[in-house]
Amino acid sequence: MNFNNNLGDKAISDVMQSYPEIGDILSRYDIGCTTCKVGICLLKDVVSIHGLSKEDEAKIEDEINNYLAKKGE
């Protein structure tokens, strides 16, 4: 997965702190890791370990990158 600003290499807790709207995107795909109290998994791992289809993984990547682009990032 290739997220803008190397966001995929950041811990999910840091991603949620900076971009809480990404949690909404992940929730639409039944990824509930955004509320994890540990939060050390990388965003790219959170997406890949949930056994989603390659198509859904690509949709998540596109949605997150489009969201970041709209924010100017």
Summary of the structure (lengths in Angstrom):
residues: 73
radius of gyration: 10.9
end to end distance: 17.0
largest distance: 30.6
contacts: 193
relative contact order: 0.24
helix: 64%
strand: 3%
